[in-house]
Amino acid sequence: MTHLNSKRLPGSGRTVAAVMGLVAALGLGSIGEAQGATPASPTMTTATPWTDRAHGFASLDGGTTGGAGGKVVTVTDQASLARYAAAEEPYIIRVAGSIEVAPFGSDIVVGSDKTIVGVGDTGEIVHGELHLNPGTSNVIIRNLTIRDSYVEGDWDGKTNDFDAIQMDTVDHVWIDHNRFTHMGDGLLDIRKDSQYITVSHNQFTHHNKALGIGWTSNALTQITIDHNWFQGTKQRNPSADNCAYAHLYNNYFTDQVRDDDPVWTYGSWARGRTKMVLENSYFDGVRHPYQADATAELVERGSILKNTTGRHDEWGDAFDPREFYRYRLDPAAAVPALVSRFSGPQKRLGDSVTLRVPGDYPTVQAAVDAVPRGNASTVVIAVAPGTYREKVHIPSNKPNIVLQGTGQDRSDTVIVYDTPAEYGGSSGSATVRIDANDVTARNLTFSNDFDEAAHELKGEQALAMKTNGDRIVFENTGFLGNQDTLMTNSPSLTTVSRVYIRDSYIEGDVDFIYGRATTVIERSVIRALSRGSTTNNGYITAASTWKDNPYGFLITDSRIVSDAPDGSFHLGRPWHPGGDPDAIAQVLIRNTELPAAIKASPWTDMSGFSWKDARLTEYRNYGPGAAVTADRPQMSDEEARTHTVADYLQGTDNWAPYARH
């Protein structure tokens, strides 16, 4: 766009903190808090059903992060799974649908620095085993079903060693929210001095040997086992042999198989020199619910025993888990309901993957680059509080991304750069450019801090944000700039893209909300900055809506504020890019507070096109800048009924991002 010069008075610059302070003073600062991480306490769990960080022993000695920092890939066949799982570099591997492994019972070797996670709740590995060789480190396996390698008649698994997961001499492994059933030998074998292991929220079902630990004369293994459901498993629930520390809590044990063979039916067994602590678990119909060798130590407290028989061994002091990590015990009485609901694969868990900036990726763009092309499931880029001086581009082939600031306020997390349009046009100047569909940003601030007062350029437009994609959502976000702060556009004039902005803050002076996308701004603060003029400080909107699109910009239930002199700011003007006569602005400002800075005749011409030929209206606005005059077209009540948030956004796919509020 070509605009009149947009100059601020010297000394009128601002900092992010100052602006956010003003917004807070106006009473419309951060509407809603981000769901950021809460510091753990001795009574708080680090193992909620939806956490994406390892807890328990897997969180110690540097922690277990899996494929964090690597690229995200989605696999649907054995060859792809095997290739990425065994690769030297880190990967987050998403298993979509069912993968049948051949030959029957074959291993898929998993190398270090890998996350393998099921997409939704339907990711499966059938007839095959995930195998971690000695020396493997830093592996996360989540949200999968691994099933059906059982060989008929081989109940004891002596003929075919077809485990669901087997690991020998590994460290830092987190096994979480999986379902293991009907395999050839053990469901989960953790062997030969493996260390820093957590097994949480899994289901072990309908099998002989559930979970074996040990096969070593050393007592090195440290393992946390929590919130698992052992259902219809005859033995090894678990069998813990020579574990240095085995912490079991909030597990659920039911319906052991082979009731005609009670001699070999047992729950948890501390063997060799194992030190075991068993807390707040629930045993229902279990023979020998917990037992210990004479050389082992077992402390039990807080569990519920229902219809149990046989051994209930307790001796020795074992250890205090809280000397190693923080955790919270759920009441034993709540375990059946919690574990039966939240163990095993979960659709919500598998629907998204989280990439952390800067913890796993040094920049926001690096995290975007890790998202696979054609991404079909949600990827959350969780951005920690801080100022990120970088440009970010989300290309059109990377949809379904959520940019999530994790601070308490949107001003805590800022993405900022300082390029003007003189160096690259609108797209080149934008600090953040979103060309993909289905992108959401929450609890962030986007800024272009180009100092136009200090530079004499022909192109001083400096965008904080430009969107081209459809179904873009901004919630609790800030947009900071001067000229052309926020451009909501589409790939072409006749292509309709939709943008929904809620509970946010937008500032600027000249045409600082502009473009041809259908855009709703709801419950937000719009700040019109003064450029030091007593007569014309700028224009809030510059829409370029396609003539056949009835819905351009809707600003509703919001507040426009300004420190500009009274009667010196326009609500907008019609932009015809390149003189295109088919770009006919549509703007409705309704139920919104207007400041005294708004002109009595708030709409004006642009580049030879009359504002009167555009579709520029108001409806039931209020405040010192609101009025009804011949130069201020008002929408009728009847027409306003078809110009609601829903009307603007629904399109042909009934998109309703506002409905979740």
C-alpha positions in Angstrom: 0.0 0.0 0.0 1.1 3.6 -0.6 0.2 5.9 2.2 0.8 9.3 3.5 3.8 9.6 5.7 3.2 8.4 9.2 5.5 10.1 11.7 5.3 10.1 15.4 6.5 13.0 17.5 10.1 12.6 18.8 10.1 10.7 22.1 6.8 9.0 21.4 8.3 5.6 21.2 7.1 2.9 23.6 8.1 -0.3 25.2 6.0 -3.5 25.3 5.8 -3.3 29.0 4.5 0.3 29.0 1.8 -0.5 26.4 0.7 -3.6 28.3 0.5 -1.5 31.4 -1.8 0.9 29.6 -4.0 -1.9 28.4 -4.2 -3.3 31.9 -5.2 0.2 33.2 -8.0 0.3 30.7 -9.4 -2.9 32.3 -9.0 -5.0 29.2 -5.5 -6.4 29.5 -5.0 -10.1 29.4 -8.5 -11.5 29.4 -7.9 -15.0 30.6 -4.7 -16.6 31.8 -2.4 -18.9 29.9 -2.3 -22.5 31.1 1.4 -22.4 31.6 3.4 -24.9 33.7 2.9 -24.5 37.4 5.9 -25.1 39.7 5.8 -28.5 41.3 5.4 -28.9 45.0 5.8 -31.8 47.4 2.1 -32.4 47.2 1.6 -31.7 43.5 1.8 -34.4 40.8 4.1 -34.0 37.8 2.2 -36.7 36.1 -1.2 -35.4 35.1 -2.8 -37.4 32.3 -1.9 -34.8 29.7 1.6 -33.7 30.7 4.2 -33.9 28.0 7.2 -34.1 30.3 8.5 -37.2 32.0 8.1 -37.5 35.7 9.4 -39.9 38.4 12.8 -41.4 37.9 12.8 -40.7 34.1 12.9 -37.0 35.0 16.2 -37.2 36.9 19.8 -36.9 35.8 19.1 -34.6 32.9 15.6 -35.9 32.2 13.9 -37.7 29.4 12.9 -35.6 26.4 12.8 -38.2 23.6 12.9 -36.7 20.1 12.5 -33.1 21.3 14.5 -30.8 19.1 14.1 -33.1 16.1 11.7 -33.1 13.2 8.1 -34.4 13.5 7.2 -37.2 11.1 4.0 -39.2 10.6 4.3 -42.8 9.6 1.7 -45.3 8.4 3.8 -48.3 7.3 6.5 -50.5 8.8 9.3 -49.3 6.6 8.9 -45.7 7.5 8.6 -46.5 11.2 11.7 -48.7 11.2 13.7 -46.0 9.2 12.9 -43.1 11.5 13.0 -45.1 14.7 16.6 -46.4 14.0 17.9 -43.0 12.6 20.9 -41.4 14.4 19.2 -38.0 14.7 16.3 -37.1 17.0 12.7 -37.6 15.7 9.2 -37.2 17.0 7.5 -40.1 15.2 3.7 -40.1 15.0 2.1 -43.5 14.3 -1.1 -43.0 12.4 -3.5 -46.0 12.2 -2.5 -49.6 12.4 0.9 -50.9 11.3 1.2 -54.6 10.9 4.7 -55.9 11.3 6.1 -58.7 9.1 7.5 -61.2 9.5 5.3 -62.0 12.5 7.0 -61.1 15.8 9.8 -59.0 14.2 11.6 -56.2 16.1 11.4 -52.5 15.3 14.7 -51.2 16.6 14.4 -47.9 18.4 17.5 -45.7 18.7 18.3 -42.9 21.1 16.6 -39.5 21.2 13.2 -40.7 19.8 9.6 -40.0 20.7 7.1 -42.5 19.3 3.5 -41.5 19.8 0.2 -42.7 18.5 -2.0 -40.2 16.6 -5.4 -39.8 18.2 -6.1 -43.0 20.1 -5.8 -45.4 17.1 -2.1 -45.7 16.6 -1.2 -49.4 16.7 1.7 -51.8 16.2 0.4 -55.3 15.5 2.5 -58.5 15.5 5.7 -56.7 16.3 8.0 -55.5 19.1 9.8 -52.2 19.8 13.3 -53.1 20.8 15.9 -50.9 22.5 19.4 -52.2 22.3 22.1 -51.8 24.9 23.4 -48.2 25.1 20.1 -46.6 23.9 19.2 -43.5 25.8 16.4 -40.9 25.9 13.3 -42.6 24.5 9.6 -41.8 24.9 6.9 -44.3 23.8 3.4 -43.0 24.3 -0.2 -43.4 23.3 0.2 -46.7 21.3 -1.5 -50.0 21.3 1.0 -52.9 20.8 -0.9 -56.2 20.4 -1.3 -59.7 19.1 2.0 -61.4 18.8 0.8 -64.3 20.8 1.5 -67.8 19.4 -1.3 -70.2 20.2 -0.3 -72.7 22.8 2.8 -70.9 24.0 1.3 -69.5 27.2 4.6 -69.2 29.0 6.4 -67.6 26.1 9.2 -70.1 26.2 9.2 -70.7 22.4 8.8 -67.2 21.0 10.2 -64.1 22.8 7.7 -61.6 21.2 7.5 -58.8 23.8 5.6 -55.6 23.2 8.7 -53.6 24.3 12.0 -55.0 25.3 15.0 -52.9 26.5 18.5 -54.0 27.7 21.0 -51.7 29.5 19.3 -48.5 28.5 18.8 -45.2 30.3 16.1 -42.5 30.5 13.0 -44.1 29.0 9.4 -43.1 29.6 6.6 -45.5 28.7 3.3 -43.7 29.0 -0.4 -44.1 28.1 0.0 -47.3 26.0 -2.1 -50.5 25.8 -0.2 -53.8 25.8 -2.1 -57.0 25.2 -1.8 -60.6 24.0 1.8 -60.8 23.1 4.3 -63.7 22.9 6.3 -63.5 26.1 6.4 -60.4 28.4 4.4 -57.3 27.6 7.2 -55.0 28.9 10.7 -56.3 29.7 13.1 -53.8 31.3 16.3 -55.7 31.7 20.0 -55.7 32.5 20.8 -52.5 34.5 18.4 -50.2 32.7 18.2 -46.9 34.6 15.9 -43.9 35.0 12.7 -45.5 33.8 9.1 -44.3 34.3 6.1 -46.5 33.3 2.9 -44.6 33.7 -0.8 -44.6 32.7 -0.5 -47.9 30.7 -2.9 -50.8 30.4 -1.5 -54.3 30.6 -4.3 -56.7 29.7 -5.1 -60.3 29.0 -1.7 -61.8 29.2 0.5 -64.1 31.3 3.6 -62.0 32.0 3.0 -58.3 32.3 6.1 -56.3 33.4 9.4 -57.8 34.2 12.4 -55.8 35.5 15.9 -57.0 36.2 17.8 -60.1 34.9 21.0 -58.8 36.6 23.0 -59.4 39.7 23.5 -55.7 40.2 21.0 -53.4 41.9 21.1 -50.4 39.7 17.6 -49.9 38.1 15.6 -46.9 39.3 12.0 -47.1 38.2 8.7 -45.3 38.8 5.5 -47.3 38.0 2.3 -45.2 38.5 -1.4 -45.1 37.4 -1.2 -48.3 35.4 -4.0 -50.9 35.0 -3.0 -54.5 35.3 -6.1 -56.3 34.1 -6.3 -60.0 33.4 -2.5 -60.4 33.8 -1.4 -63.5 35.7 2.1 -62.5 36.9 4.8 -59.9 36.8 2.7 -57.0 37.9 5.6 -56.2 38.1 8.3 -58.7 38.9 11.1 -56.4 40.1 14.4 -58.2 40.4 17.4 -56.4 42.0 16.0 -52.9 41.5 17.9 -50.2 43.5 14.6 -48.3 43.8 11.2 -49.3 42.6 8.4 -46.8 43.4 4.9 -48.0 42.7 1.9 -45.8 43.3 -1.8 -45.4 42.3 -1.8 -48.6 40.2 -5.0 -50.7 39.7 -4.9 -54.5 39.8 -8.0 -56.5 38.7 -9.2 -59.8 37.2 -6.1 -62.0 37.1 -6.3 -64.8 34.6 -6.0 -68.5 35.2 -8.0 -68.7 38.4 -7.5 -72.5 38.2 -3.7 -72.0 38.7 -3.4 -69.9 41.9 0.1 -71.0 42.7 1.6 -68.8 39.9 -0.7 -65.9 40.2 0.7 -62.8 41.9 0.7 -59.1 41.9 3.9 -57.1 42.7 7.0 -59.0 43.7 10.2 -57.4 45.2 12.9 -59.9 44.3 16.6 -60.2 45.1 17.9 -57.0 46.7 15.0 -54.8 45.4 13.9 -51.8 47.5 10.2 -51.3 46.7 7.8 -48.6 47.9 4.1 -49.4 47.1 1.6 -46.6 47.8 -2.2 -45.9 47.4 -2.9 -48.7 44.9 -6.1 -50.7 44.5 -6.0 -54.5 44.5 -9.3 -56.2 43.6 -9.4 -60.0 43.5 -5.7 -60.5 43.5 -3.8 -63.5 44.9 -0.5 -62.5 46.6 -1.0 -58.8 45.9 2.5 -57.9 47.0 5.4 -60.0 48.2 9.1 -59.7 48.9 12.1 -62.0 49.0 13.8 -62.2 52.4 16.7 -60.2 50.8 14.4 -57.5 49.5 12.7 -54.6 51.3 9.1 -53.6 50.7 7.1 -50.7 52.3 3.4 -50.6 51.6 1.1 -47.8 52.7 -2.3 -46.5 51.9 -3.5 -49.2 49.4 -7.0 -50.8 49.3 -7.2 -54.5 49.3 -10.5 -56.1 48.1 -11.0 -59.9 48.0 -7.2 -60.5 48.1 -5.6 -63.7 49.4 -2.1 -65.0 49.9 1.0 -63.0 50.7 1.0 -59.4 51.9 4.7 -59.0 52.7 6.1 -55.9 54.3 9.6 -55.6 55.8 12.6 -53.2 55.8 12.7 -49.5 55.3 13.2 -49.4 51.5 13.6 -45.7 50.6 11.8 -42.4 50.6 10.7 -41.4 47.0 10.5 -37.8 47.9 14.2 -37.6 48.4 14.4 -38.1 44.7 11.4 -36.3 43.1 8.1 -34.6 43.8 4.8 -36.3 43.3 1.2 -36.4 44.5 -0.7 -39.4 45.6 -4.3 -39.7 44.5 -6.5 -41.4 47.1 -6.6 -45.1 46.7 -10.4 -45.1 46.6 -10.2 -42.9 43.5 -7.8 -45.1 41.6 -10.3 -47.4 39.9 -12.2 -44.5 38.3 -9.0 -42.5 37.5 -7.0 -45.3 36.0 -9.8 -46.9 34.1 -10.6 -43.6 32.5 -7.2 -42.1 31.9 -4.9 -45.0 31.3 -4.1 -46.3 27.8 -4.2 -44.3 24.6 -6.1 -41.0 24.8 -7.4 -39.2 21.8 -6.7 -35.8 23.3 -3.1 -36.7 24.1 -2.5 -38.1 20.6 -4.3 -35.3 18.8 -1.4 -32.9 19.3 2.3 -32.8 19.9 4.1 -30.1 21.8 7.4 -28.4 20.6 9.0 -26.2 23.2 10.9 -23.0 22.5 13.6 -22.4 23.6 13.8 -25.6 25.6 13.8 -28.0 22.6 14.1 -25.6 19.7 16.2 -22.4 19.9 13.8 -20.2 17.9 10.2 -20.2 17.0 11.1 -20.6 13.3 13.1 -23.7 14.2 10.1 -25.2 15.8 7.9 -24.3 12.7 10.6 -25.9 10.5 10.2 -29.2 12.5 6.5 -29.5 11.7 5.9 -31.9 8.8 4.5 -30.7 5.5 0.9 -31.5 5.1 0.5 -31.8 8.9 -2.9 -33.2 9.6 -2.9 -33.1 13.4 -2.3 -30.3 15.9 1.2 -29.3 16.7 1.6 -26.9 19.6 4.6 -24.7 19.6 4.9 -23.7 23.3 6.9 -20.5 23.6 8.4 -19.7 27.0 8.3 -16.1 28.3 11.0 -13.9 26.7 11.6 -11.6 23.7 12.3 -13.4 20.5 13.9 -11.1 17.9 13.3 -13.1 14.8 11.0 -13.3 11.8 8.6 -16.3 11.6 6.9 -17.7 8.5 4.4 -20.5 8.7 4.1 -21.7 5.1 0.9 -22.8 3.4 2.0 -26.5 3.6 2.1 -26.5 7.4 -1.4 -26.2 8.8 -2.8 -27.1 12.2 -0.2 -25.2 14.3 -0.9 -23.5 17.6 1.5 -20.8 18.8 1.1 -20.8 22.6 2.8 -18.3 24.9 3.3 -20.0 28.3 3.7 -16.9 30.4 1.1 -15.4 32.7 0.4 -12.5 30.4 0.6 -12.0 26.6 3.2 -9.4 27.2 5.5 -12.0 28.7 6.2 -13.6 25.3 7.1 -11.2 22.4 8.1 -12.0 18.9 9.5 -8.8 17.4 11.5 -7.5 14.4 12.1 -4.2 12.8 11.8 -4.4 9.0 9.9 -1.8 7.0 8.1 -2.3 3.7 11.0 -0.4 2.0 12.9 -3.7 2.4 10.6 -6.4 1.1 7.1 -5.0 0.8 4.3 -6.0 3.1 5.2 -9.7 3.2 8.9 -9.0 3.7 8.3 -6.5 6.4 6.0 -8.7 8.5 7.5 -10.0 11.7 5.2 -13.0 11.5 3.6 -14.3 8.3 0.9 -17.0 8.4 0.2 -18.5 5.0 -1.2 -21.8 6.3 -4.8 -22.6 7.2 -6.0 -23.6 10.7 -3.4 -21.7 12.8 -4.1 -20.4 16.2 -2.0 -18.0 18.4 -2.7 -17.5 22.1 -1.1 -15.5 24.8 1.6 -13.8 22.7 2.5 -10.4 21.5 3.6 -9.7 17.9 5.6 -6.5 17.3 7.3 -4.6 14.5 9.4 -2.0 16.3 10.7 -0.2 13.2 11.3 3.4 14.3 9.6 5.4 11.6 10.4 8.7 13.3 14.1 8.1 12.9 14.1 7.1 9.2 13.0 8.8 6.0 11.9 6.0 3.7 9.4 5.6 0.8 8.0 2.5 2.4 7.5 2.9 6.1 4.8 0.4 6.5 6.0 -2.2 9.0 3.8 -5.1 9.7 3.7 -7.0 13.0 1.5 -9.7 11.5 0.3 -10.8 8.0 -2.1 -13.6 7.4 -3.1 -15.3 4.2 -4.6 -18.6 5.5 -8.1 -19.5 6.3 -9.5 -20.2 9.8 -6.9 -18.2 11.7 -7.5 -17.5 15.4 -5.9 -15.0 17.7 -6.8 -15.2 21.4 -5.4 -12.9 24.0 -2.7 -11.6 21.6 -1.1 -8.2 21.1 -0.2 -6.5 17.8 2.2 -3.6 18.2 3.3 -1.3 15.4 2.5 2.0 13.6 1.6 1.9 10.0 0.0 -1.3 8.7 0.4 -3.2 12.0 -2.0 -6.0 11.1 -2.8 -7.3 7.6 -5.4 -10.0 7.3 -5.4 -11.1 3.7 -6.1 -14.1 1.4 -4.2 -15.7 -1.5 -6.3 -13.8 -4.1 -9.1 -11.3 -4.3 -11.8 -13.8 -5.0 -10.5 -16.3 -2.3 -12.1 -15.7 1.1 -10.0 -16.3 4.2 -11.4 -15.9 7.7 -9.7 -14.5 10.8 -11.1 -14.4 14.3 -9.5 -12.1 16.9 -10.7 -12.2 20.5 -9.7 -10.6 23.8 -6.7 -8.9 22.1 -4.9 -5.6 21.8 -4.1 -3.9 18.4 -2.3 -0.5 18.1 -1.2 1.6 15.2 -1.8 4.9 13.3 -2.2 4.6 9.5 -4.3 1.8 8.1 -3.2 -0.4 10.9 -6.0 -3.0 10.4 -6.2 -3.8 6.7 -6.6 -6.4 4.0 -9.3 -8.4 2.2 -9.8 -11.3 4.7 -13.2 -11.7 6.5 -12.0 -10.6 9.9 -13.9 -10.4 13.2 -12.4 -8.5 16.1 -14.4 -9.2 19.3 -13.9 -8.0 22.9 -10.7 -6.3 22.2 -8.9 -3.0 22.7 -7.8 -1.0 19.6 -5.5 1.9 20.3 -5.2 4.7 17.7 -1.8 6.3 18.2 -1.3 10.0 17.8 1.2 11.2 15.2 1.2 14.7 16.6 -1.4 16.2 14.2 -4.3 18.2 15.3 -6.3 17.3 12.2 -5.4 13.9 10.8 -3.5 11.3 12.8 -4.5 8.3 10.7 -7.0 5.6 9.8 -8.0 2.5 11.8 -9.1 0.3 8.9 -8.3 0.0 5.2 -10.4 -3.0 4.0 -10.1 -4.3 0.4 -13.0 -6.8 0.5 -13.9 -8.5 -2.7 -17.1 -7.1 -4.1 -19.0 -10.4 -4.0 -18.0 -11.1 -0.4 -20.7 -9.7 1.9 -18.4 -9.9 5.0 -15.2 -7.9 5.4 -14.3 -6.5 8.8 -16.5 -6.7 11.9 -15.3 -4.9 15.1 -17.8 -5.7 17.8 -18.1 -5.4 21.6 -14.7 -3.7 21.8 -13.1 -0.5 22.9 -11.2 2.0 20.6 -9.0 4.2 22.7 -6.6 7.0 21.7 -4.4 9.8 23.0 -4.8 11.7 19.7 -6.5 15.1 19.8 -10.3 15.2 19.5 -11.7 14.8 16.0 -8.3 13.8 14.5 -8.7 10.1 13.7 -10.7 8.2 10.9 -12.5 4.9 11.4 -11.2 4.0 8.0 -11.0 4.3 4.2 -11.5 1.9 1.2 -8.3 0.4 -0.2 -8.3 -0.7 -3.8 -5.0 -2.5 -4.3 -3.5 -1.5 -7.7 -6.7 0.4 -8.4 -8.8 -2.8 -8.6 -12.4 -1.7 -8.8 -13.6 -5.1 -7.5 -12.0 -4.5 -4.1 -14.9 -2.8 -2.3 -14.4 -2.4 1.4 -16.9 -3.8 3.8 -16.5 -2.7 7.5 -19.0 -2.8 10.3 -18.2 -1.4 13.7 -20.9 -2.3 16.2 -21.5 -2.1 19.9 -18.1 -0.6 20.4 -16.9 2.3 22.5 -15.4 5.2 20.4 -13.1 7.9 21.8 -13.3 11.6 21.3 -10.4 11.3 18.8 -12.8 9.9 16.2 -13.8 12.5 13.6 -17.4 13.6 13.2 -17.1 12.4 9.6 -15.0 9.3 10.3 -14.8 7.7 6.8 -12.7 9.2 4.0 -11.7 8.6 0.4 -8.5 6.8 -0.7 -6.5 7.0 -4.0 -9.4 8.5 -5.9 -12.0 6.1 -4.6 -14.9 7.5 -2.7 -15.7 6.0 0.7 -19.4 6.4 -0.2 -19.1 3.7 -2.8 -17.8 1.3 -0.2 -19.7 -0.6 2.5 -18.7 1.3 5.6 -21.3 1.3 8.5 -21.8 1.5 12.2 -24.3 0.0 14.6 -25.1 1.0 18.1 -21.7 2.4 19.0 -21.3 4.6 22.1 -18.8 6.9 23.8 -17.6 10.4 23.1 -16.7 9.7 19.6 -20.0 8.1 18.6 -22.7 10.0 16.7 -25.4 9.6 14.1 -25.0 12.0 11.2 -25.4 12.1 7.4 -21.7 11.2 7.1 -22.0 8.2 9.4 -24.1 5.4 7.8 -25.9 3.3 10.4 -26.9 -0.3 9.8 -30.5 -1.1 10.3 -31.7 -3.5 13.0 -32.9 -5.9 10.3 -29.6 -5.9 8.4 -27.6 -6.2 11.7 -29.3 -9.5 12.4 -27.4 -11.0 9.5 -24.1 -9.3 10.4 -23.2 -11.2 13.5 -19.9 -12.9 14.5 -21.5 -16.2 13.3 -22.5 -14.8 9.9 -19.0 -13.5 9.2 -17.2 -16.7 10.1 -19.4 -19.6 9.3 -18.6 -19.9 5.6 -19.6 -23.2 3.9 -18.0 -25.3 6.7 -19.9 -23.8 9.6 -16.6 -22.6 11.3 -17.4 -21.4 14.8 -14.2 -20.7 16.8 -16.2 -18.4 19.1 -18.3 -21.3 20.3 -15.8 -22.6 22.8 -15.9 -19.5 24.9 
